[in-house]
């Protein structure tokens, strides 16, 4: 059984005090980062200009036209770009599924270059799940092909009146094809057929059956390297925004594309080299390290031992059955069955946390079973059978729903009497309700809070309407601060306080200490930058501990853009992204009253530690005092 | 066919300018009311002290205990009292169906006395439909019996763990009986059995099957004078709050009760005399007048002719079929079939707008078919058959759902493809889904917005999650200002701008004039006072036009309480109630972004006038500038 020390497995840095601090991010460890970067500019501006374009897709007119990138957006990518476009072009008070919402795609700044682990695509819009701004991202060759085609962002607007379309993008080509033949059909089958039609090297983005019924739990699916729909910008219901535009698929071929322009190749090369070195050094990200050996699911045992793995709809933080669905158990099973592990989610990843989970006999490949998915569809539903979890995960991918939201949803439905906790077979049947678009399926496809209302359940683990991820906030206060205050709704990736609180990465913080506003804010800012850069968030493990890694990350962005950002500039950019997102949410009607965990966390102690969530509201409000 | 002049049928007061003004309410017509009342105090304080008590019902312990009324609440009743108690005792951030919400009942100030048309019971709590504070009220002998028993308010708190209870209240008696035998059964049957058990003179309050499944459209039902469950505090889902306390029924017997103490009988008598005179004089409220002849449903033709009767989910403001469900047609049919009309909803009503609708042959009495109910379940669903409407209304009463919310819900479901507009038989079947507690029934029982989400409908006519009543705001701007800004969510009774905009009552206002903030604010304040007094809101028609009527209303309250309120004091009290409610909502997370109509009203012109809702946000924000 693994524990937190094994997961982190790094020598403790003696120079750090016990309290929250990080050697890299200014927001988290001002003293150290101040020493390192002290407003120093690394590089002079090289004047490189991107020739990349914005592709504006008007679904009313079925037209896709290229536009120059306005100066204000030239140095942005990923989340900074999608959030800026959404904030500027989408009325905050619009109906998320109505005619005035837009869906925006943007690869990160370095995406499409040789930068390691950077195949990230950011997707943005107004969320039908939270009612606020939403950014979700995924790792997929789709991101890289878009970038290599010279497309800095796609803005999908309007609503096709008659049917759903497939947008086929290649060099000099933007065609709209009838997607009706794939309506109501699973995405595994659809992706296989599309690969046949457009070639095995095509990249695909799609919305599934859950999106077709406007489910607020519907994600946007992207292809993995086998061409399966297992890579998801899952959270917040953006799949329903895509479907209600009348867009079912985007297929991209980058052949003959101009590639990503790099303003200063030397700087870029030096930067990526430093980052690669850090990733290769850190115990979590190095070859043969935690992530490549076991994947993210290595966290099952760690978080269970910390008493913070939510079992049976957040009723307990520990269960002795958890190791049955651990990363260790899963890796062993994959090996036995002839699946793949380690594996990349997109070309050029050197962390390789991914895998291909298969059934007995190597059948029905699913793609990766992430920690969050395994937890959500497993222990959170009282299910400790990896095959059931694998089948549920495959159903989520096939139907186009977010695994976290769906796991929370099924658990709440179980509490509401729809099924018994632990009944994996019944849970699998529930997924079929979505496929058949029944009233029950429509309830489930709308997520945790909706399902709670439908079945009269008041223990509903959400923030801003979005289901909580795999860390109960009661014994780990900092992640709760992130859940509560991020503009995204409950989202662990928005400011992963688990790193210092449990894993000993990026410094160390007592998980029970309630003073976590500064920690969470710093992490949220740093994360907003990483989500902008195009790098996988898992690079954070290395760069939080190894300053030259963070330096290298920022340098590589400077190399692409011709900027001369310091690490502080990068974090400031993250802060600006958050301010933009919060401004949108404020206009949409969000207040500090929405920066709160669901009520029951404050009143119901979580076994085995028997603690409630006791971070004072004033501490939560300290994260964003404006 | 009736029109607005017939409905109002009053001589125009020459002294009023054309724009918004009223001879009575200071907020609406400061000049005139200023002349009339000019801070004058009518009566000296007589020192009368109420001996009425608050009955606190703890469902955790199954105990009901009497408490003295704190001084600050002694002069309150009805809405002022329920809203004050909710604001003080319910945490604004609690889950409406969780352990920390409370359900509060309070008769009005004059309820239980001989004051005319004053049998109103106010019900308050945090709404599961809007997420904000909620006050809904009904006319029923329940209110009068409670007052006569010396109960100024009931506060229901806690949650029974094992089952649902019946609370039986009589002089010196508070017993909890097992209500399990009535779970899952219709309220018409239950009320008949309870009348048999507790006597035909018993008063009953209940939640129905919709409440049992925690439906946010569940209302609180009260008995009419036949003992049927046709009087509803319908809006905002308070029936679900009642059910989740573990309380299914309250049965009240007032035999031997002390009656309502009247501090100054002379003043009380003089006041009620003036009010009675006004009610007897005004064309709408007098015997043989509009309300007693046709009931509220007389508005069908008036509002249809004004192009503002919403047909087929707010798609058109006029349809030539509307007269088929008009008050005139209904009165004629009732007469033919041997139902009753006019009729009182509670003893002592001199307006007598009520009726007993029956099927062919006098079968299956329903109770009243109000204008709002007929519209919601009729034209709004494309249904123009009074028998279908009657059956739908009976089903709503039987299941314990709000007719307005259910009509909006069915119409949205129809737009979502669940049934065809106009298919009354299918609509009736849909009600049976609630009875059988199916997933579809659970969707419908959660109301308009929920159903819209379930079926991907974006034309969802709500404000703050509550379905719109029977006046399309696009051609009648002022009622839209009330819908948008009242703390209650879309609610015509919160500030009935239709009176001056369409009926020529309380002055005259151009319905298309977008400057309506002052009008709506004044009406909301006056209404909050009337809802506090215990008088039926329909007294407003008379007192808005006849100053001595309003004087009499305030005098009668002074007579009961021993206060010396002026009309201005009364309106100020209304303003205070609104401020209390808005403070609660603010703490619950409401902002000006919630004081808006659903988006489509701003973009989609309504035939036949082809107007959109164009009241600027700034005008809406002027209603409550704080």
Interface residues (C-beta under 8 A of the other chain):
Chain A: X92 X93 X94 X95 X97 X98 X99 X100 X128 X213 X214 X216 X240 X244 X438 X439 X440 X442 X443 X446 X450 X453 X454 X455 X456 X458 X460 X586 X587 X588 X589 X590 X591 X593 X594 X596 X598 X599 X600 X603
Chain B: X92 X93 X94 X95 X97 X98 X99 X100 X128 X213 X214 X216 X240 X244 X438 X439 X440 X442 X443 X446 X450 X453 X454 X455 X456 X458 X460 X586 X587 X588 X589 X590 X591 X593 X594 X596 X598 X599 X600 X603
